[in-house]
């Protein structure tokens, strides 16, 4: 979504779109990184 928002801003120059982009960028940086996400979906036990 952030890439789309930037593309719309680049084409339109809309300040509202830029502010939305910055908010999405900030939210992305505030999210903790979860490097174990691929292991959360294992269907079999590890022995």
PDB file of N, CA, C and O in Angstrom:
ATOM      1  N   UNK A   1       0.825  -1.190   0.000  1.00  0.00           N
ATOM      2  CA  UNK A   1       0.000   0.000   0.000  1.00  0.00           C
ATOM      3  C   UNK A   1       0.871   1.258   0.000  1.00  0.00           C
ATOM      4  O   UNK A   1       0.529   2.254  -0.636  1.00  0.00           O
ATOM      5  N   UNK A   2       1.988   1.208   0.709  1.00  0.00           N
ATOM      6  CA  UNK A   2       2.835   2.392   0.796  1.00  0.00           C
ATOM      7  C   UNK A   2       3.423   2.749  -0.570  1.00  0.00           C
ATOM      8  O   UNK A   2       3.569   3.927  -0.897  1.00  0.00           O
ATOM      9  N   UNK A   3       3.759   1.730  -1.367  1.00  0.00           N
ATOM     10  CA  UNK A   3       4.297   1.992  -2.700  1.00  0.00           C
ATOM     11  C   UNK A   3       3.245   2.650  -3.593  1.00  0.00           C
ATOM     12  O   UNK A   3       3.548   3.576  -4.346  1.00  0.00           O
ATOM     13  N   UNK A   4       2.018   2.167  -3.503  1.00  0.00           N
ATOM     14  CA  UNK A   4       0.920   2.749  -4.278  1.00  0.00           C
ATOM     15  C   UNK A   4       0.685   4.203  -3.886  1.00  0.00           C
ATOM     16  O   UNK A   4       0.490   5.066  -4.742  1.00  0.00           O
ATOM     17  N   UNK A   5       0.707   4.460  -2.589  1.00  0.00           N
ATOM     18  CA  UNK A   5       0.492   5.823  -2.099  1.00  0.00           C
ATOM     19  C   UNK A   5       1.570   6.755  -2.619  1.00  0.00           C
ATOM     20  O   UNK A   5       1.272   7.879  -3.021  1.00  0.00           O
ATOM     21  N   UNK A   6       2.823   6.303  -2.617  1.00  0.00           N
ATOM     22  CA  UNK A   6       3.909   7.134  -3.140  1.00  0.00           C
ATOM     23  C   UNK A   6       3.726   7.390  -4.631  1.00  0.00           C
ATOM     24  O   UNK A   6       3.948   8.502  -5.112  1.00  0.00           O
ATOM     25  N   UNK A   7       3.318   6.347  -5.361  1.00  0.00           N
ATOM     26  CA  UNK A   7       3.122   6.495  -6.802  1.00  0.00           C
ATOM     27  C   UNK A   7       2.022   7.523  -7.095  1.00  0.00           C
ATOM     28  O   UNK A   7       2.163   8.344  -8.001  1.00  0.00           O
ATOM     29  N   UNK A   8       0.928   7.474  -6.327  1.00  0.00           N
ATOM     30  CA  UNK A   8      -0.155   8.447  -6.506  1.00  0.00           C
ATOM     31  C   UNK A   8       0.355   9.846  -6.193  1.00  0.00           C
ATOM     32  O   UNK A   8       0.069  10.787  -6.934  1.00  0.00           O
ATOM     33  N   UNK A   9       1.106   9.997  -5.106  1.00  0.00           N
ATOM     34  CA  UNK A   9       1.654  11.310  -4.770  1.00  0.00           C
ATOM     35  C   UNK A   9       2.576  11.825  -5.875  1.00  0.00           C
ATOM     36  O   UNK A   9       2.500  12.991  -6.260  1.00  0.00           O
ATOM     37  N   UNK A  10       3.444  10.954  -6.381  1.00  0.00           N
ATOM     38  CA  UNK A  10       4.393  11.362  -7.416  1.00  0.00           C
ATOM     39  C   UNK A  10       3.678  11.842  -8.676  1.00  0.00           C
ATOM     40  O   UNK A  10       4.147  12.757  -9.354  1.00  0.00           O
ATOM     41  N   UNK A  11       2.548  11.224  -8.983  1.00  0.00           N
ATOM     42  CA  UNK A  11       1.815  11.604 -10.186  1.00  0.00           C
ATOM     43  C   UNK A  11       0.916  12.817  -9.975  1.00  0.00           C
ATOM     44  O   UNK A  11       0.700  13.591 -10.908  1.00  0.00           O
ATOM     45  N   UNK A  12       0.392  12.994  -8.769  1.00  0.00           N
ATOM     46  CA  UNK A  12      -0.591  14.057  -8.543  1.00  0.00           C
ATOM     47  C   UNK A  12      -0.020  15.248  -7.787  1.00  0.00           C
ATOM     48  O   UNK A  12      -0.496  16.369  -7.961  1.00  0.00           O
ATOM     49  N   UNK A  13       0.986  15.027  -6.954  1.00  0.00           N
ATOM     50  CA  UNK A  13       1.516  16.095  -6.122  1.00  0.00           C
ATOM     51  C   UNK A  13       0.580  16.477  -4.985  1.00  0.00           C
ATOM     52  O   UNK A  13       0.728  17.541  -4.384  1.00  0.00           O
ATOM     53  N   UNK A  14      -0.381  15.614  -4.692  1.00  0.00           N
ATOM     54  CA  UNK A  14      -1.372  15.875  -3.646  1.00  0.00           C
ATOM     55  C   UNK A  14      -0.724  15.861  -2.263  1.00  0.00           C
ATOM     56  O   UNK A  14      -0.086  14.882  -1.877  1.00  0.00           O
ATOM     57  N   UNK A  15      -0.893  16.939  -1.535  1.00  0.00           N
ATOM     58  CA  UNK A  15      -0.346  17.028  -0.180  1.00  0.00           C
ATOM     59  C   UNK A  15      -1.009  16.013   0.739  1.00  0.00           C
ATOM     60  O   UNK A  15      -0.346  15.425   1.593  1.00  0.00           O
ATOM     61  N   UNK A  16      -2.300  15.804   0.576  1.00  0.00           N
ATOM     62  CA  UNK A  16      -3.007  14.814   1.397  1.00  0.00           C
ATOM     63  C   UNK A  16      -2.438  13.418   1.186  1.00  0.00           C
ATOM     64  O   UNK A  16      -2.296  12.650   2.138  1.00  0.00           O
ATOM     65  N   UNK A  17      -2.112  13.090  -0.057  1.00  0.00           N
ATOM     66  CA  UNK A  17      -1.530  11.780  -0.347  1.00  0.00           C
ATOM     67  C   UNK A  17      -0.147  11.664   0.269  1.00  0.00           C
ATOM     68  O   UNK A  17       0.219  10.605   0.779  1.00  0.00           O
ATOM     69  N   UNK A  18       0.622  12.740   0.226  1.00  0.00           N
ATOM     70  CA  UNK A  18       1.955  12.739   0.836  1.00  0.00           C
ATOM     71  C   UNK A  18       1.844  12.533   2.350  1.00  0.00           C
ATOM     72  O   UNK A  18       2.611  11.763   2.928  1.00  0.00           O
ATOM     73  N   UNK A  19       0.904  13.209   2.985  1.00  0.00           N
ATOM     74  CA  UNK A  19       0.721  13.051   4.427  1.00  0.00           C
ATOM     75  C   UNK A  19       0.298  11.625   4.772  1.00  0.00           C
ATOM     76  O   UNK A  19       0.735  11.075   5.783  1.00  0.00           O
ATOM     77  N   UNK A  20      -0.549  11.027   3.939  1.00  0.00           N
ATOM     78  CA  UNK A  20      -0.926   9.628   4.140  1.00  0.00           C
ATOM     79  C   UNK A  20       0.302   8.731   4.004  1.00  0.00           C
ATOM     80  O   UNK A  20       0.500   7.818   4.805  1.00  0.00           O
ATOM     81  N   UNK A  21       1.120   8.990   2.993  1.00  0.00           N
ATOM     82  CA  UNK A  21       2.354   8.225   2.801  1.00  0.00           C
ATOM     83  C   UNK A  21       3.241   8.297   4.041  1.00  0.00           C
ATOM     84  O   UNK A  21       3.743   7.276   4.510  1.00  0.00           O
ATOM     85  N   UNK A  22       3.431   9.506   4.570  1.00  0.00           N
ATOM     86  CA  UNK A  22       4.284   9.671   5.742  1.00  0.00           C
ATOM     87  C   UNK A  22       3.712   8.937   6.957  1.00  0.00           C
ATOM     88  O   UNK A  22       4.466   8.373   7.750  1.00  0.00           O
ATOM     89  N   UNK A  23       2.401   8.941   7.106  1.00  0.00           N
ATOM     90  CA  UNK A  23       1.763   8.220   8.216  1.00  0.00           C
ATOM     91  C   UNK A  23       1.971   6.713   8.068  1.00  0.00           C
ATOM     92  O   UNK A  23       2.280   6.028   9.043  1.00  0.00           O
ATOM     93  N   UNK A  24       1.802   6.200   6.855  1.00  0.00           N
ATOM     94  CA  UNK A  24       2.027   4.772   6.618  1.00  0.00           C
ATOM     95  C   UNK A  24       3.484   4.405   6.851  1.00  0.00           C
ATOM     96  O   UNK A  24       3.778   3.342   7.397  1.00  0.00           O
ATOM     97  N   UNK A  25       4.392   5.274   6.443  1.00  0.00           N
ATOM     98  CA  UNK A  25       5.818   5.053   6.650  1.00  0.00           C
ATOM     99  C   UNK A  25       6.147   5.009   8.138  1.00  0.00           C
ATOM    100  O   UNK A  25       6.923   4.162   8.582  1.00  0.00           O
ATOM    101  N   UNK A  26       5.561   5.913   8.900  1.00  0.00           N
ATOM    102  CA  UNK A  26       5.776   5.951  10.346  1.00  0.00           C
ATOM    103  C   UNK A  26       5.237   4.682  11.004  1.00  0.00           C
ATOM    104  O   UNK A  26       5.896   4.098  11.865  1.00  0.00           O
ATOM    105  N   UNK A  27       4.038   4.254  10.600  1.00  0.00           N
ATOM    106  CA  UNK A  27       3.450   3.042  11.160  1.00  0.00           C
ATOM    107  C   UNK A  27       4.313   1.823  10.857  1.00  0.00           C
ATOM    108  O   UNK A  27       4.454   0.935  11.697  1.00  0.00           O
ATOM    109  N   UNK A  28       4.884   1.780   9.670  1.00  0.00           N
ATOM    110  CA  UNK A  28       5.738   0.660   9.282  1.00  0.00           C
ATOM    111  C   UNK A  28       6.984   0.615  10.166  1.00  0.00           C
ATOM    112  O   UNK A  28       7.426  -0.467  10.553  1.00  0.00           O
ATOM    113  N   UNK A  29       7.550   1.767  10.485  1.00  0.00           N
ATOM    114  CA  UNK A  29       8.752   1.823  11.317  1.00  0.00           C
ATOM    115  C   UNK A  29       8.453   1.490  12.773  1.00  0.00           C
ATOM    116  O   UNK A  29       9.328   1.002  13.487  1.00  0.00           O
ATOM    117  N   UNK A  30       7.235   1.746  13.218  1.00  0.00           N
ATOM    118  CA  UNK A  30       6.860   1.477  14.605  1.00  0.00           C
ATOM    119  C   UNK A  30       6.564   0.002  14.861  1.00  0.00           C
ATOM    120  O   UNK A  30       6.571  -0.429  16.014  1.00  0.00           O
ATOM    121  N   UNK A  31       6.304  -0.781  13.810  1.00  0.00           N
ATOM    122  CA  UNK A  31       5.987  -2.186  13.986  1.00  0.00           C
ATOM    123  C   UNK A  31       7.248  -2.960  14.349  1.00  0.00           C
ATOM    124  O   UNK A  31       8.292  -2.776  13.724  1.00  0.00           O
ATOM    125  N   UNK A  32       7.157  -3.822  15.352  1.00  0.00           N
ATOM    126  CA  UNK A  32       8.337  -4.636  15.688  1.00  0.00           C
ATOM    127  C   UNK A  32       8.578  -5.667  14.595  1.00  0.00           C
ATOM    128  O   UNK A  32       7.635  -6.194  14.003  1.00  0.00           O
ATOM    129  N   UNK A  33       9.843  -5.946  14.336  1.00  0.00           N
ATOM    130  CA  UNK A  33      10.171  -6.950  13.335  1.00  0.00           C
ATOM    131  C   UNK A  33       9.940  -8.329  13.920  1.00  0.00           C
ATOM    132  O   UNK A  33      10.376  -8.620  15.034  1.00  0.00           O
ATOM    133  N   UNK A  34       9.254  -9.178  13.171  1.00  0.00           N
ATOM    134  CA  UNK A  34       9.015 -10.549  13.594  1.00  0.00           C
ATOM    135  C   UNK A  34       9.742 -11.468  12.628  1.00  0.00           C
ATOM    136  O   UNK A  34       9.216 -11.800  11.566  1.00  0.00           O
ATOM    137  N   UNK A  35      10.939 -11.874  12.988  1.00  0.00           N
ATOM    138  CA  UNK A  35      11.734 -12.711  12.101  1.00  0.00           C
ATOM    139  C   UNK A  35      11.335 -14.173  12.173  1.00  0.00           C
ATOM    140  O   UNK A  35      11.795 -14.976  11.361  1.00  0.00           O
ATOM    141  N   UNK A  36      10.487 -14.537  13.128  1.00  0.00           N
ATOM    142  CA  UNK A  36      10.062 -15.926  13.279  1.00  0.00           C
ATOM    143  C   UNK A  36       8.753 -16.217  12.555  1.00  0.00           C
ATOM    144  O   UNK A  36       8.186 -17.294  12.736  1.00  0.00           O
ATOM    145  N   UNK A  37       8.262 -15.297  11.747  1.00  0.00           N
ATOM    146  CA  UNK A  37       6.952 -15.465  11.128  1.00  0.00           C
ATOM    147  C   UNK A  37       6.853 -16.726  10.279  1.00  0.00           C
ATOM    148  O   UNK A  37       5.779 -17.324  10.206  1.00  0.00           O
ATOM    149  N   UNK A  38       7.928 -17.145   9.642  1.00  0.00           N
ATOM    150  CA  UNK A  38       7.864 -18.331   8.803  1.00  0.00           C
ATOM    151  C   UNK A  38       7.764 -19.594   9.647  1.00  0.00           C
ATOM    152  O   UNK A  38       7.316 -20.629   9.155  1.00  0.00           O
ATOM    153  N   UNK A  39       8.175 -19.525  10.907  1.00  0.00           N
ATOM    154  CA  UNK A  39       8.121 -20.692  11.763  1.00  0.00           C
ATOM    155  C   UNK A  39       6.813 -20.778  12.541  1.00  0.00           C
ATOM    156  O   UNK A  39       6.543 -21.797  13.176  1.00  0.00           O
ATOM    157  N   UNK A  40       6.011 -19.744  12.505  1.00  0.00           N
ATOM    158  CA  UNK A  40       4.746 -19.754  13.226  1.00  0.00           C
ATOM    159  C   UNK A  40       3.713 -20.647  12.578  1.00  0.00           C
ATOM    160  O   UNK A  40       2.704 -20.970  13.205  1.00  0.00           O
ATOM    161  N   UNK A  41       3.936 -21.058  11.336  1.00  0.00           N
ATOM    162  CA  UNK A  41       2.941 -21.826  10.601  1.00  0.00           C
ATOM    163  C   UNK A  41       3.355 -23.273  10.379  1.00  0.00           C
ATOM    164  O   UNK A  41       2.823 -23.928   9.482  1.00  0.00           O
ATOM    165  N   UNK A  42       4.277 -23.784  11.160  1.00  0.00           N
ATOM    166  CA  UNK A  42       4.728 -25.169  11.006  1.00  0.00           C
ATOM    167  C   UNK A  42       3.620 -26.093  11.499  1.00  0.00           C
ATOM    168  O   UNK A  42       3.079 -25.903  12.588  1.00  0.00           O
ATOM    169  N   UNK A  43       3.286 -27.101  10.683  1.00  0.00           N
ATOM    170  CA  UNK A  43       2.195 -28.010  10.990  1.00  0.00           C
ATOM    171  C   UNK A  43       2.657 -29.284  11.683  1.00  0.00           C
ATOM    172  O   UNK A  43       1.819 -30.089  12.091  1.00  0.00           O
ATOM    173  N   UNK A  44       3.932 -29.490  11.827  1.00  0.00           N
ATOM    174  CA  UNK A  44       4.409 -30.716  12.430  1.00  0.00           C
ATOM    175  C   UNK A  44       5.354 -30.394  13.578  1.00  0.00           C
ATOM    176  O   UNK A  44       6.044 -29.375  13.543  1.00  0.00           O
ATOM    177  N   UNK A  45       5.392 -31.244  14.589  1.00  0.00           N
ATOM    178  CA  UNK A  45       6.272 -30.999  15.726  1.00  0.00           C
ATOM    179  C   UNK A  45       7.737 -31.276  15.349  1.00  0.00           C
ATOM    180  O   UNK A  45       8.026 -32.128  14.508  1.00  0.00           O
ATOM    181  N   UNK A  46       8.618 -30.562  15.969  1.00  0.00           N
ATOM    182  CA  UNK A  46      10.046 -30.762  15.757  1.00  0.00           C
ATOM    183  C   UNK A  46      10.560 -31.571  16.931  1.00  0.00           C
ATOM    184  O   UNK A  46      10.384 -31.182  18.086  1.00  0.00           O
ATOM    185  N   UNK A  47      11.198 -32.701  16.636  1.00  0.00           N
ATOM    186  CA  UNK A  47      11.691 -33.603  17.694  1.00  0.00           C
ATOM    187  C   UNK A  47      13.134 -33.384  17.969  1.00  0.00           C
ATOM    188  O   UNK A  47      13.708 -34.055  18.827  1.00  0.00           O
TER     189      UNK A  47
END
